[in-house]
């Protein structure tokens, strides 16, 4: 490796150390701050380099132990009974040293990702410490059920079809349930932990990950109780529904990556059009009235009952779509997509992706299925806003949904021209 590449690697190491050290510098009682963590990260890279030159890789572990021990001793000498034990700083220092070594061994992307994750864990200390108080006993049971689904039930499911239509594979259905539940659970946990502390824009993002239907219903009710909240509620609902495009993008990349280029124009078109409408609304509407508490009425999406209900719905949709395609052709599938999409977008979208992967549907047909289901889903949520919300919120999100639908159609037109 030439000197320029070495300098770049040590520059990366320095940046990682500064990133973690920047957070530690915020704490007056920390024994290691910005400079120390920068030196620790570079030490990891340096001693990994020297260990390879001397054919003595054990030196990395020895130096790491020395650094960790030195910081631990500095905390141990503090006689103040109220002083911080320093456990977090010591562990952060060891991780930073390891990340520096990881760079030398060629895993730069992993090192950077772990550095960002480390800083996030350190920075959000208050929120994470308060998480146990914000999550209920029922939430913890749901987490255990999700873990059991992922690590116990999923591995023992048979990886073969079990129906006459050759469409239902228990293992693949279980894997999709885990995927949907995991994404929704991430949004739910973020929503419960962070709440509105970091703004209602993020609340809309988290609500969209957890449940767009529940978010639409909740904020429509807020607007009905107080007409002054109509503009705010509409913006949160629009942000939550914009997350549908990102969710589908993630699901496509994981389940059917061969469809990514085909679906990208439609998903990007809908997201961009909806985003432009959101920005336009934000410029013409004020902020939230003071003293208006807003609560989310969203159940934990990882509950076993919810996961099993989705598995049953997905299986039913898959069977119906397969049967309808055989009996009535693709036109019948579009009708099923509209009906299914009214209440659940994920089931029909994932079913269409799986069918495309097995060549039962063409990529252009999958586009129409998903666009049809999403349009139906928007119609259903607009109906929720009309029935449960105020006229103001219904009108605003109606135009937002129209913008997203128009963006999808524009994306489909671009795909047809390519």
C-alpha positions in Angstrom: 0.0 0.0 0.0 1.5 3.4 -1.0 1.8 6.3 1.3 -1.2 8.2 -0.1 -3.5 5.3 0.7 -2.0 5.0 4.1 -2.6 8.7 4.8 -6.2 8.4 3.6 -6.8 5.4 5.9 -5.4 7.3 8.9 -7.5 10.2 7.9 -10.6 8.0 8.1 -9.4 6.7 11.4 -9.0 10.3 12.7 -12.5 11.1 11.5 -14.0 8.1 13.3 -12.2 9.1 16.5 -13.3 12.7 16.3 -16.9 11.6 15.6 -17.1 9.5 18.8 -15.0 11.9 20.8 -17.2 14.8 19.8 -20.0 13.3 21.8 -17.9 12.4 24.8 -16.5 16.0 24.9 -20.0 17.1 25.8 -19.7 15.5 29.2 -17.6 17.4 31.8 -17.0 14.2 33.9 -15.7 12.2 30.9 -11.9 11.3 31.3 -11.5 11.0 27.5 -12.7 13.6 25.0 -12.2 14.7 21.4 -8.4 14.5 21.3 -8.1 11.3 23.2 -10.7 9.4 21.1 -9.0 10.7 17.9 -5.7 9.3 19.2 -7.3 6.0 20.2 -8.8 5.4 16.8 -5.5 6.1 15.1 -3.7 3.8 17.6 -6.0 1.0 16.4 -5.0 1.5 12.8 -1.4 2.0 13.6 -1.0 -1.1 15.8 -2.9 -3.2 13.3 -0.5 -2.0 10.7 2.5 -2.7 12.9 1.1 -6.1 13.9 1.0 -7.1 10.3 4.5 -5.9 9.6 5.9 -7.8 12.5 3.6 -10.8 12.0 2.3 -10.3 15.5 -1.4 -9.7 15.3 -1.7 -10.2 19.1 -0.3 -6.8 19.6 -3.6 -5.2 18.7 -5.4 -7.0 21.6 -2.6 -6.1 24.0 -2.6 -2.4 23.2 -6.4 -2.4 23.3 -6.3 -3.8 26.8 -3.7 -1.3 27.8 -5.8 1.6 26.5 -9.0 0.3 28.1 -7.2 -0.4 31.4 -5.7 3.1 31.5 -9.0 4.9 31.2 -10.6 2.5 33.7 -7.8 3.3 36.2 -8.3 7.0 35.7 -11.9 6.6 36.7 -11.0 4.3 39.6 -8.8 7.0 41.1 -11.8 9.4 41.3 -12.8 9.4 45.0 -16.0 11.4 44.5 -18.9 9.0 45.3 -21.2 10.9 42.9 -18.7 10.6 40.0 -19.6 8.7 36.9 -18.2 5.1 36.9 -16.9 5.6 33.4 -18.1 2.2 32.1 -19.6 3.8 29.0 -16.5 5.8 28.2 -14.2 2.8 28.6 -16.3 0.6 26.3 -16.6 3.5 23.8 -12.8 3.8 23.8 -12.3 0.0 23.2 -14.9 0.1 20.3 -13.1 3.2 18.8 -9.8 1.4 19.0 -11.3 -1.7 17.4 -12.8 0.4 14.6 -9.4 1.9 13.9 -8.0 -1.6 13.6 -11.0 -2.6 11.4 -10.0 0.0 8.9 -6.6 -1.5 8.4 -8.2 -4.9 7.7 -10.2 -3.5 4.8 -13.6 -3.1 6.4 -14.0 0.7 6.1 -17.7 0.7 5.4 -18.5 -1.4 8.4 -16.2 0.7 10.6 -17.9 3.9 9.6 -21.4 2.4 10.0 -20.5 1.2 13.5 -18.9 4.6 14.4 -22.2 6.3 13.5 -24.2 3.7 15.5 -21.8 4.2 18.5 -22.2 8.0 18.5 -26.0 7.6 18.2 -26.1 5.3 21.2 -24.0 7.7 23.2 -25.9 10.8 22.1 -29.4 9.5 22.7 -28.6 8.5 26.3 -31.5 10.2 27.9 -34.0 8.8 25.4 -32.7 5.3 25.7 -32.7 5.4 29.5 -36.3 6.6 29.5 -37.3 3.9 27.0 -38.1 1.4 29.7 -40.6 3.7 31.3 -42.3 4.5 27.9 -42.7 0.9 26.8 -45.5 -1.1 28.5 -45.4 -4.7 29.7 -47.5 -5.6 26.6 -44.8 -4.1 24.4 -42.1 -6.3 26.0 -44.2 -9.4 25.5 -44.6 -8.3 21.8 -40.8 -8.0 21.5 -40.4 -11.5 22.9 -43.0 -12.8 20.5 -41.2 -11.2 17.6 -37.9 -12.7 18.7 -39.6 -16.1 19.0 -41.0 -15.7 15.5 -37.6 -14.8 14.1 -35.3 -17.2 15.9 -37.6 -20.1 16.8 -40.5 -20.4 14.4 -39.0 -19.1 11.2 -36.1 -21.6 11.1 -38.4 -24.7 11.4 -40.9 -23.6 8.8 -40.7 -25.9 5.7 -39.2 -24.2 2.6 -41.6 -25.7 0.1 -45.0 -25.0 -1.3 -47.9 -26.8 0.4 -51.0 -25.9 -1.7 -52.5 -27.1 -5.0 -51.7 -23.8 -6.7 -48.0 -24.1 -5.8 -48.1 -20.6 -4.3 -47.8 -20.9 -0.5 -44.4 -21.4 0.9 -44.5 -21.3 4.7 -40.9 -20.3 5.1 -41.2 -17.4 2.7 -44.4 -16.3 4.2 -42.8 -16.3 7.6 -39.8 -14.4 6.3 -42.1 -11.7 4.8 -44.0 -11.5 8.1 -40.7 -10.9 9.9 -39.7 -8.3 7.4 -43.0 -6.3 7.7 -43.2 -6.7 11.5 -39.5 -5.6 11.8 -39.9 -2.4 9.8 -43.2 -1.5 11.5 -41.7 -2.3 14.9 -38.7 0.0 14.3 -41.1 2.9 13.6 -43.3 2.0 16.6 -40.4 1.9 19.1 -39.0 5.2 17.7 -42.4 6.7 18.1 -42.8 5.5 21.7 -39.3 6.5 22.7 -38.8 9.9 21.0 -42.5 11.0 20.7 -42.7 14.5 19.5 -39.4 15.7 21.0 -37.7 15.9 17.7 -40.7 17.4 15.8 -43.9 16.3 14.2 -42.1 15.7 10.9 -40.3 12.8 12.5 -43.4 11.8 14.3 -45.0 11.4 10.8 -42.0 9.4 9.6 -42.2 7.0 12.6 -46.0 6.8 12.4 -45.7 6.0 8.7 -43.3 3.1 9.4 -45.5 1.8 12.2 -48.9 2.1 10.5 -50.0 4.7 8.0 -53.7 3.8 8.5 -53.5 4.3 12.3 -51.6 7.6 11.8 -54.2 8.9 9.4 -57.1 7.9 11.7 -55.4 9.4 14.8 -54.6 12.8 13.3 -57.9 13.0 11.5 -59.6 12.7 14.9 -57.3 15.4 16.3 -58.3 17.7 13.5 -62.0 16.9 14.2 -61.7 17.8 17.8 -59.8 21.1 17.0 -60.1 22.7 13.6 -57.0 24.7 14.2 -55.0 21.5 14.0 -56.2 20.7 10.4 -53.1 22.0 8.7 -50.7 20.3 11.1 -52.6 17.0 11.0 -52.6 17.0 7.2 -48.9 17.5 7.1 -48.2 14.6 9.5 -50.6 12.3 7.5 -48.9 13.3 4.2 -45.4 12.6 5.6 -46.6 9.2 7.0 -48.0 8.2 3.6 -44.8 9.3 1.9 -43.1 6.6 3.9 -45.1 4.0 1.9 -42.9 4.7 -1.1 -39.8 4.2 0.9 -41.2 1.1 2.5 -42.0 -0.4 -0.9 -38.5 0.6 -2.2 -36.9 -1.3 0.7 -39.2 -4.3 0.3 -38.4 -4.4 -3.5 -34.6 -4.3 -2.8 -34.9 -7.1 -0.4 -37.5 -9.4 -2.0 -37.2 -8.7 -5.7 -34.2 -6.6 -6.5 -34.6 -7.4 -10.2 -37.7 -5.1 -10.1 -35.9 -2.2 -8.5 -35.2 -0.3 -11.8 -38.7 -1.0 -13.1 -40.4 0.3 -10.0 -38.0 3.1 -9.2 -39.6 5.8 -11.5 -43.1 5.1 -10.1 -42.0 5.1 -6.5 -39.7 8.2 -6.9 -42.4 10.0 -8.9 -45.0 9.5 -6.2 -42.6 10.4 -3.4 -41.3 13.6 -5.2 -44.8 14.8 -6.1 -46.0 14.2 -2.5 -42.9 15.9 -1.1 -43.4 19.0 -3.2 -47.0 19.2 -2.1 -45.9 18.9 1.6 -43.4 21.7 1.2 -46.0 23.9 -0.5 -48.4 23.2 2.4 -45.7 23.9 5.0 -45.1 27.4 3.5 -48.8 28.3 3.7 -49.7 26.9 7.1 -48.6 27.9 10.5 -47.1 25.8 13.3 -49.0 23.8 15.9 -51.1 25.9 18.4 -49.6 26.0 21.8 -50.8 23.6 24.5 -52.2 21.1 22.1 -51.2 17.5 23.1 -51.2 15.0 20.3 -51.2 11.3 21.0 -50.8 8.4 18.7 -53.2 5.5 19.0 -51.0 2.8 17.4 -50.8 -0.7 18.8 -47.5 -2.6 18.7 -47.2 -4.1 15.2 -45.0 -6.9 16.4 -47.8 -8.5 18.5 -48.2 -12.2 17.6 -51.9 -11.6 16.8 -51.0 -8.9 14.4 -48.2 -10.9 12.7 -50.4 -14.0 12.3 -53.2 -11.8 10.9 -50.9 -10.5 8.3 -49.6 -14.0 7.5 -53.2 -15.1 7.0 -54.1 -12.1 4.9 -51.0 -12.5 2.7 -51.7 -16.2 2.2 -55.3 -15.4 1.3 -54.3 -12.7 -1.2 -51.6 -14.9 -2.7 -54.1 -17.7 -3.3 -56.8 -15.4 -4.6 -54.4 -13.6 -7.0 -53.0 -16.9 -8.3 -56.5 -18.3 -8.8 -57.9 -15.2 -10.4 -54.9 -15.0 -12.8 -55.6 -18.5 -13.9 -59.4 -18.0 -14.3 -59.7 -14.4 -15.4 -56.2 -13.3 -16.5 -54.2 -10.2 -15.5 -57.3 -8.0 -15.5 -58.8 -9.9 -12.7 -55.5 -9.5 -10.7 -55.9 -5.7 -11.1 -59.4 -5.9 -9.6 -58.1 -8.0 -6.7 -55.3 -5.4 -6.2 -57.8 -2.6 -5.9 -60.0 -4.5 -3.4 -57.0 -5.7 -1.3 -55.2 -2.4 -1.4 -58.2 -0.6 0.2 -57.2 -1.9 3.6 -53.7 -3.4 3.2 -51.1 -2.4 0.7 -48.3 -4.7 1.9 -50.0 -8.0 1.3 -50.9 -7.4 -2.4 -47.6 -5.7 -3.1 -45.4 -8.4 -1.6 -47.6 -11.1 -3.4 -47.1 -9.3 -6.7 -43.3 -9.1 -6.1 -43.1 -12.8 -5.3 -45.1 -13.7 -8.4 -42.8 -11.6 -10.5 -39.8 -13.4 -9.0 -41.3 -16.7 -10.1 -42.2 -15.2 -13.6 -46.0 -15.5 -12.9 -46.3 -11.7 -13.5 -44.3 -9.5 -15.8 -42.5 -6.4 -14.3 -44.9 -4.0 -16.1 -47.8 -5.9 -14.6 -46.4 -5.6 -11.1 -46.2 -1.8 -11.6 -49.9 -1.6 -12.4 -50.8 -3.9 -9.5 -48.9 -1.8 -7.0 -50.1 1.5 -8.4 -53.7 0.2 -8.4 -53.4 -1.0 -4.8 -51.7 2.2 -3.6 -54.4 4.3 -5.3 -57.1 2.3 -3.6 -55.3 2.7 -0.3 -55.3 6.4 -0.7 -59.0 6.4 -1.4 -59.6 4.4 1.8 -57.6 6.8 3.9 -59.3 9.8 2.3 -62.6 8.2 3.4 -61.2 7.8 6.9 -60.3 11.5 6.9 -63.8 12.5 5.6 -65.6 10.4 8.2 -63.3 10.8 11.2 -61.7 14.2 10.6 -62.6 17.7 9.6 -63.3 19.1 6.2 -60.0 21.0 6.2 -57.8 17.9 6.8 -59.8 15.8 4.3 -59.4 18.5 1.6 -55.7 18.9 2.3 -54.7 15.2 2.3 -57.0 14.6 -0.7 -54.9 17.0 -2.7 -51.8 15.3 -1.3 -53.0 11.9 -2.3 -53.9 13.2 -5.7 -50.3 14.6 -6.1 -48.8 11.3 -5.1 -51.0 9.4 -7.5 -50.2 11.9 -10.3 -46.5 11.4 -9.6 -46.9 7.6 -9.8 -48.6 7.9 -13.1 -45.8 10.2 -14.4 -43.3 7.6 -13.3 -45.2 4.8 -15.0 -45.2 6.9 -18.2 -41.4 7.4 -17.9 -40.9 3.7 -17.5 -43.1 3.0 -20.6 -40.9 5.4 -22.6 -37.6 3.8 -21.6 
